[in-house]
Amino acid sequence: MIKKITTFRLSNCEIDPIEHSIIFDGEKKQTIQPKSIEVICYLAAHHPRVISREELITHIWGENSVVGDNGLTNAIWHLRKTLKAINNGGDIIETIRKVGYKLSLSPVWQAQLPISEELTVSPPQNNVQTKPLPSKPNKLIYAGTSLFFIVLFFIWYNYQTRDFTPFVSTQITKQQGAESYPAPSPDGKFVAYRKVSTSNGNTDLYIQDVQNLQSPPKQLTFDAYREGFSVWSHSGKYLYFSRQDNEKNQCWIVKLDISSLQETKLATCQPRNSYIYLDISPDDKTLAYTHKEETDDRRGIYFIRLDQANATPIRFSCNHCDYKDRDMAFSPDGQSIAISRRATKSQYTNRHNENIFLVDLKSKISVQLTDKKEDIIGLSWHPSGKKIIYAAQRSDNRYSYILDVETKKIKNLNIPNFNYPAIARKSTHLFYQVLSDRYHISHLQLGGSVSNSPFPTLQSEFNHLNSDYSKISNRIAYSSNESGYYEVWSSDPSGANKKQLTNLKQQVLTPRWSHDGQKIAFLSPSDDGQYDISILDVKTHKVSKLSSPFKNHNRPTWSYDDKTIITNIADVKSEGLFQINIVSGKSKQLTFDKGRLGIMISPTTLLYSIPGKGLWQKNILNNTLSINVIPASLFRTRYTWVYGNNGVYFKQSRNNVYQLNFYDLTSKQNTPLIRIPKHTLRSSTALTFIENSNRLMFTSSRNPQSSIHMLMPPLIR
């Protein structure tokens, strides 16, 4: 149930959101700040759920707010001070450590409205007797009355038009594991989902009875394969899903009879693909899924007829266009299909250049519905056929939207951590995955006699990625989405004295200090959906694009004299590492063996990784053959390694853990340092070595858990 934004009581106190006021029994009315009112109303509307700081900031200060902690901290402080008399002097707003806030008392609302009602504002009503007004001239009365209604209308209009919708969701899954990709039955009574076990890493499909959440979920698949997205038939009899066997490099589209659990393989799909999206036509005759044949240029949408035995899948997507079709959803009338389409100029893509298109199934004529250029992470039609609910992310911030297909107007639903929405076709319950990627920078103290665990260096409600240390400036550079976009920031090695160094409002990644500590190179998205290299002058804060003959670049590092950038270039005949002069743009190829990340350890010596083939060394002046310094049996990481102490610190994958090692290049001895669960270490994190304090720094994951949630119908107002 969603409470109407109207007067409610907390013990002996009445709170009026419309007038921004509170009244203790027998006392005078007090006016409090509007943001404080919104905070207490949001906590009351969601009682008894614990609300995170991030959710409060997002819903009250807006998705692009740069408010940070201060606004919310001040609001909480003022509320506690003002309302301290309610709970016998105790805090009316309870802090749940490392989680968020909740009200310590249950609110009593004057009126409760179902979720179907529009968020409205009612004039305050109470039983307080008022003295009759003294006689005034009629004109003043009319003027005062008119002004009252104008103000009331303004308040009403403000609430009607703002993107503030305090939906209350129900958490469906609460098991130990990562539950994802919800697929509701047509009647909304059940929801299927994928679960990754935290104990053994197995991936299977489960089904939960939504009407009886106390009952345990029912396991649908029992194998060592990887099940993915699933979709129900409109009859509610079958569940269709993808299954991958990575060891045998095989993939199938499978039909599962819900009653008997009997399986039928319908078609093959592209193996080793994490995202095989599916949907089914309203007449249950056509299944759509993403696939790539060996002869295809890129992945696209394939159709397979379900009413024909041994039907051959047919490609629906364009195979030679400058875009890639990804997720899809058939319209309720079966006449069209909504597609999330990602722009691509080559095999490389910019994940933030993706939009939703409506494609006519007969003519294939498409109409672009969005132009936000975000990463679409799920879309679903409302059964009315007029709206599409979709999720998007930008710089690891997730947003929930509802799109009007006819007007193309988009409204922010303000549902935090929103992923992969799926609406039950008959009941219109909205199911979605709650997942929040939270990354922070940690360090490991080296050289101690006692085994250590990583300690957080930079940790907050924002994401901090891929730090790099400069010995000369004694600062680290890193990417952070604290401003709403990933920008380049810097801080002391301890995480103190943070500074935002760029304000490009783009996703800028993998900053790298020059050896003299005066410049930082990083990746920045180009206009054609690929990645350029930009260079920041730390003193002037001026950012310039590297003049390069190439269209797409990988992580940058610096030559020993800081005159050239070293980066992997893949879109050439012979992939390898190139050096590009930062003044002239003149380039020279250093390796021809798909070298991925190169680090200069002397004016002439280059260390570099080759995916799956170990770590190599080359003299770049005399152009001698490369030497394998760490074998592939031990070293397989692309990016997670760094040179220091005359050796190499690197990540090694071992079953369900990552192991950090040190390989002495002189003695050829490998020393294990620590083992870390895979879900707590970002797989592609950079390593940086802080010589002064003998520390390793890397990116850790703070919140790997995901779950399935549900909103009651109707969603459309």
N, C-alpha and C positions, 0 to 999 in steps of 0.2 A: 504494500500500500504506500502511496505517496501522500504525504501530508500537504494540505493546502498551505500556502504561505500566508498565514493569518495568525491571530493571537493564540498563544499557548502558555501554559503555566509550568513552572518548575517549583514545586513545593509552595512556599508563601509568596512567590514572585510571578507576576504576569508580564510576558514579553510581547510587545506589539511591533512586528517587523515593518508595518506600514509607516508608523510614526517614529521609528527608530528609538523606541522608548521602553523603559521597564518601570513597573509599579510594584513596590512591596506593599503588602496588605497594611492599610491604615497610614500609608505615607504618601508623599507627593511623587508625581511622575518625574523620572529622570531621563534625559536624552543622552544616547550614547552614539558613538561613531558608526556610520553606515557599514563599514567593513566588519566591524565587530558584530553587528547585528547579523550580517550574512554568515559569519563563522558560526555563531551560536545556532542559527536556523539550520544550517547544513548539518551540524552535529546532531541537532534534534531530529531532523527529517530522516537521518540514517541510524538513529539509536536502535539497538545497542552496538552497532558495528563500530569497530575501531577505524578511524579515518587517518590515513597517512598525511604527513605534511605536504607531500607532493600533490595529492589529490585536492587538498584544500586550496593550495596556491593555484592549481590549474583551474578549478571551478570558480574561484572568487576573483583572482587577479588576472585570469585569462591565460590562454595557451602560450602566447608570445611574451608573457610578462618577464621582466628582468628584476622583479621585486626581490627574489631570493628569500632569505629567512626573515629579514627584518620586519616586513609588513605583517606576516603571520605571528611572529613572536610578540610584536607590540599588541596585536589584537587579542591574543591569548592573555597577555599580562593585564590589559585593561578589563577584560571580562572577569578574570579571577578577582581582581581588586573590587570591581563593582558588585559582583554577585557573591562575595565571600560570606554574606549573612544568610545565604540560602541553606547551606548544608552544615549547619552548626559550626561555621568557621572553616570547614574543610573545603578543598578545591572542588568546585562544581564541574570543572573540566579536568579529567584524569589523564595524566601522561602515561602511556604504555611504552616503556623504554624500547627504543630502536624500532618502534612500530608506528605510533601516532597518538591520536587523542580520541577520547570518548566522553560522553556525558556520564556523570556518576549517578544521576537521577533520571527516571523516565519522564519525558514530557507528556503533558496532558493537553491535547489539542481541542480547540473549540469545534473544529470540524475536520473530518477526514474524508478525502476524496480518493476514488480509485485512480489508477495510473492513466486511465483513459481520459480523465478530465484535463482541460487546458490549465496550465499554470496561471492562476489569476490572483488578483488582489481584491480583497473585500474591505470595505470601510470598517474601522474598528467599532465593535459593539461591546458595551458593558452596561452594568446596572447602576453605575454611579449616578446619583441624582445631581443635577446641575441647577444652579440658580437661574431664574429667567433673565434674559438679556434686557438691559435698559433700552428705552425707546431711542431709536436713531432715525435719521432721515431715510426715507425709502431708497434714495439713490445709493446711499452708503450700504444699505442692506443688500440691494441688488448687486452692487459692485463686489461686496464681500462674498456673497453667495457664488457669483460668477467666478471669482478668483479661486474659491474653494474647489469648485468642480473642475476648473482648468488644472489646478495642481493635482487633483485626484486623477484626472484623465492622463496627465503626464506620467504619474507614477504607474498607472495601469499600463500605458503604452510602453513604458520602459521595460516592465517585466515581460510583456508580451513579445517584444522584439529582440530581447537579449538572448544569447545562447546559454541560458542557465536552466538546466533541466535536471533536478535532483532525483534521478532514477535510483531506486533501491533494487539491488540485484540479489539473487539467491545463489549461493555457492553449491554447485551440484556435486563436484568431486572433491574429496578430502583425503585421498589415499596418499601413501608415501610413494611418490613418483612424479613424473612429468606427464600430465594429461593434456592432450592437445587435439586439434582438428575436430571439433564437435560436428555430429551429423544427427539431427533430430528426426524421429519418425514423423510422418505426416500429421498425426494427431497430437504430437508434442508430448506424449506420455512416456517416451523413452528417448534417450540420446546415446548414440554410439560415439566412441572416441578412441584415440590411440593413446596408449600409456607406455612410457619407457620406464622400466624398473630401475630403481636406484641401487638395487643389490647386485643384479647380474647384467644389466644393460639390455635385457631382452625387450623387444617391441612387439606388442600384441594389441588386438582390438577388444574393447570391453563395451558393455551396454549397461546403462543405469536406469532403473525405474524412477522417473521424476516424481511420481506421486507417492513414493515410499522411499525417501532418502535414507531412512534408517537401515534399509536392506542393503547388503553388499552388492557391488556390481557383478554382472555375469560375464565371464571370460568367453570370447567368441572364437579366438584363434589360439592355437597351442603349437608353436614352432619356433625355430631359431632364426627365422627370416625377419625382414623389416616391413611391417604393414604401414601404410601411409594414410592419405585422405580417403574418406568413404562417403557414400551417398545412398539414401534409401530410395527404393522404388516408390512411386505414388500409391501403389497398392499396399505398401507396408509389409510385403512378404519377403523382399530380397534386400540385401545390402551389397553394394558394389564397392570394391576397394582395390588398391594397388599393393603388390607384394614383391619385395626384392630379395634376391639371394646374392649378396655381394661377393661371396667366395667363388661362386660359379658364374658371376657376371650375368645374371639372368633377372628378368622382371616380367610380371604377369598382371593382367587385369582379371580380377576374380569375382565371381558371382556367388554369394553366400545365401542359402536358404535359412532364414532366421529360426524357423521352428526345428528343423532337423540338423542344422549346422553342416549340411552337405555343400561342398564347394564344387564349382565348375570354372575351369580356366577359359576365358573368352578370347584373349589376345595377348600378345607380348607388348612390352613397353620399354622405354629407354632405361637401361640399368644404370646404377650409381647416380641416380637423379633424386635429390632430396624432396623435390616439389612436383609430384605428379597429381595435378588437379583433376577433379571429376565433377560432372553434373549429368542429370538425366532429363530428357524431354518430358513435358506434362503428360504425354500419352504412353510413357514407358516404352517407347519403341526405339529410342536412340540414346546411346551413352556417349558423352563427350569426354575426352581426356587428353592430356598433353603428352606428346610423344615425338620422337625423332628417329626416322629411318636412316640407314647408313648413307643413302643417296641424298638426304635432305641437307640444305644449307644450315638450317637451325631448327630448334624445337618449334612446335606449333600444335594446334588443336586438331585432333582426329575424331571422326564419328564412326561408330560401329552400330549396325542394326541389331537390336535385341530380339526382333520378331522373325529373324531369318537364321536358320541353322548354318553354322560355319561361315558366317558373314566376314567379308574382308574389310578391315578398317580403311576409311577414306580420309585423306587429308582435307581439312576445311580451310586452314590458314594459308595465306600467301607464303610461298617458299623463297621468293627472291626479293622481297620488299625490305625497306630499311627499318623494320620493326619486328618485334617478336611477341606473338600472342602467348599469354600465360594463363591466368585464371579465367573462368567462364561461368555464366549462369543463364539458363534458358528463361525467357520471359514466361509468365504464367499462361499467356495465350498461345505459346508455341510458335509465334511468328518471327521472333527475333532472339538474339542472344547477346548478353552484355559481356564484354571482354576487357580484361585489363591488358593493355598493350604497351609494351616497353620499347622506346626508341633505341635503335642500334645502328651504328654505321659500319660495324665490323663484328668480330666475335666478342668484342669487349663492350660492356654496357655500363651506363650510368644509372644506378638504381633509383635516382631521383628524377628520371625523365619518363614517367609512366602515367598513363591516364586511362579512363574508362571510355569505351566506344560501344555504341549500340549498332549491331550488324543485322541487317535483314537476311534471314536464312535462305530465301530464294534468290534474291538479286546480289547478295553479298555487299550491298551498298552500306557504308558505315557512316555514322554520325558521332562526332566527338562530344562527350557529355561533360568532361572535366578538363581543366587546364592548370591544375595545381602542381603538376610535375612532381609527384611524390612516389614513394614506393607503396603500391597497393598490396595489402596483406589480407585479402579476402573480401568477397562481395556476395550479396544475397538479395533476391527480389522480395519485396513485400507482396503477398498474394493479390493485392489490389491491382498490381501491374503498373502502378503510378510512381512508385518509389523504389530506390535501391539503397540498401544500407551497406556501407563499406568501411573498411579500416585502412589506414595509411600510416606510414611512419616517415619521419624526417629527422635525421641525426639521432636515431634511436629514441625519439619521442613519438609515442603512438597516439593517434587521433581517431575519433569515431564520427562518422558523418552519415547524414541521410540526404539523398539526392532526388530531387523532383525531375523525372525524366522529361516532362514536357517543357518546363520553364528553365531547366538546368540550374535551378537555385539549390544551394547546398547549405545545410544547417549542421553546426557542430553539436553532437549529442552530449559531449562532455562526459563520456564514460571512460574512466582511466584504464590504461593498459589493455586496450581493446584490440583483439586479433580474431581473424577468421570468423566473422558473423555467419550464422545459419538460422533462418527462420523456418519454423515448422509450418508447412503449407496450409494446414487446416486450422490449427489452433492459434497460429501467429505468435507463438512464444519465440522469443529471440534468445538463441544460445550463442555464446562466444567464448573464446579462450582468453584468459587473463595471464599475460606474460609481460614482465618488465625487465628488459636487459639493463642490468646495473653493473657497471665496471668501475673499478677503482685501481689505484696504483699502489702496489705493495713492494716491500723490500725484504731481502733475506740477508741477515748478517753473516758474513763469512769468517772463517778462521777460528771460531769458538770451539772449545773442547766439548761443549754440550750441544746435542742436536737441537736445532732451532726450527721454529715455524715462521712462515712469512708474517710480517707486521704491516698494517695499513699505513701508507704515507699520505695519500690524498684520497679521502673517502667522504662522500656527501650524498645528497639526493640526486646529484648530477653524475654524468659519466666522464671519466678521465681515462685516456688511452695513450699507449705507446710513448712512454717517456724517453728522453735522450739527455744525457748529462754533458755539460761543458765544464772542463776542469778550469779553464781560464776565468770564466765568469762565475763559476761555482753555483750554477743554476741548472735546473732541469727544464726542458721544453716538452710540452705534451698537448694533445688534442682534448678539448672539453666542450660539452654541449650546454654549459651553464647559461649561455646567452640565448639558447633556443636553436643554435646551429653549432656544429663542430668548428671551433676556431682554435688558433694557436695561443696557448697560455704558457706562462713560465712561473716558477716558484723556487724557493730555496730547496736544497735536497731534503729538508725535513717536511716540506709541504707548506711552509709559511711564506708570507709576503707574495701572494699570488698576484699576477698581472695578466690582463688580456692583451695580447699583442696584435691580433688582427680583428677586423670587423667586416669581413667579406660577405657574411650571411650566406655561406655555402658550406658544404661538407669538406673541410680541409683536413688532411690526414698525414700521419707519419712524419712529424717534424724532425729535422736533423741539423744539429749545430755544425757550423764550420769549425775547423781546428782552432782558429783565432778567436772564436767566441763572438764574432761581430755579425754573423748572418745565420739565418735558419732557412733551410730548403724544405719544402713540403709539397704534397700532392694537392691539386685543386681541380675541380671538375671543369672541363671545357664545354663550349657551346654545343658541340656535336656529340655529346654523351660519352666522352672519354676523359683521360686525366692528363693535365699539363703539370709541369713543375714550376712552382713559384718560389721566389727568393725574398725573404724579409730582411731588411736592414734593421737590426735590433735598436740602434740608437735613434734613427729617424722615423721608424715604424713604416717606412715606405716599402710597398710590395711591388715587385716587378715579375713579369712572366719570363721564364727562360726561353730565349730564342732558340728553338729546336727544329730540326728538319723532320721530326717524327710527330705523329698524331696522338700516340698513346704511350705513357711512361709508367714504370713501376717505382717502387720505393727509392728515393734518392739518397746517396751518400756523397761525400766530398773527396776530391783528390787530396794528396798530402799537402800541396801548396795552396789549396782552396781556390784554384783557378778554374777547375772544371767540376761538373757534376757527373757522378757515375750512377747509371741506372740500367735496368733491364729493358730492352726493346724487343717485343715479340712479333709485331706485325711487319717483319722483314723476312727475306728468304732464309736467312740463317739467324735464328734467335740467339741472343747473347747479351753481354754487358757492353755498354758504350760509355765513352766519356764525352761530355758536351761542354765546350767553353762557355762560361757564363757571360762573356762580353761579345764574342763574335758569333756564337752558336755553332761553330765548326765542330764536327763530330768525328770520332774515331772508334772503330769497333775493337774491343779488347779481347773478348772471348767469342767463340763460335759454337759453344756447347750447351746452350740454354742456361747459362749462369743466371741465377736469380737475384741474389743480394751480394754485393761486393763491398769489402772494407779495406782501405789502404792502411797497412800497419807500418809502412816505411815509405820513403819517397819512390821506391821502385817495386815494392812487394804488395800484391793484391791477394787477399783471402776472399773466396767466394763459394757460395753453395750452389749445387746443381740438384734439382728436385729428384730424390730417390737415388742419388749417386754419390753422396758424401760431400766433404769439404775439400776444396782445392786451393792451390797456391800457384801464383804466376808472377814472373818478372815482366812488367809491362814495357820496359825499355828495350831489352834485347829480344823480346818476343819469343822466348823459349817456350817449349811445351809445358803445359800445366802439370803439376804434381799433386797426386791425391794424398792429403795429409791426415784425414780422418776417414776411415772406410765407410761405405754405405751401410754395412751391417750394424754400425753404431750410430752414424749420423745421417738422419733423413729429414731433418727440419729445413724449411726454406728461409724463415725469417727470425726464428727465436734462437739467436746466437749472438755472441759478442766477444771481441778480443780483449784480453786483460791478463796481467800477471804472467806474460809470456806463454799464454795458452788460450783456450777457447772455452767459454761457458756456453752450454747449449741444452736444449730440451730434447728428451728422448721419450717416445711413447712406449708404454709397457702395460698391456692389457687395459685396465680401467683407471690407470694413473699416468701422470707425467712425471718423469724423473729429470731433475736438473743435475747435470754433470759438469766436471771440469776436466778438460783434456790438455795435458802438458805437452806442448809441441816439441820440447827438447827431449824429455824422457819417453815420450809416446805412451804415457800412463794415463788411464782414465779413472777418475775418482767420482763416485756418486755423491751428491750433496744432500738431496732431499727428494722425497716423493710427495706429489700433490694430486688429489683427486682431479680427474679431467674436467669436471664441471666447475671447478673453482679457478681454473687458469684459462684465459682466453687463448684459443688455439694458435692464432696468428700474431700473438703479442711480440713486440720488440723486447729485447733484453738490453739493458744498459748497465755499465759497470762504473761505480763511484770509487775511484782509487783512494781518495783521502780517507774515507770511512770503511773501505773494504766491504762494499755492499753491492748486491745485485738488485736491480729494480725491474719490475714487469707489471703487466696488467692482469688483475684478478677479477673473477666474477663474484658478485655479491648475492645475486638472487636467481638461482637456476630453476626454481620451482614454478610450475605453471598449473592452472586448474581450469575447469569448465564452470561458467556461470550462466544464469538465465534471468531474463527480464520478462515479467508478465505482460500480456497483451492488453490493449492494443498499443503499439509503438507510435503509430501515426496519430497526430492530434488534429 
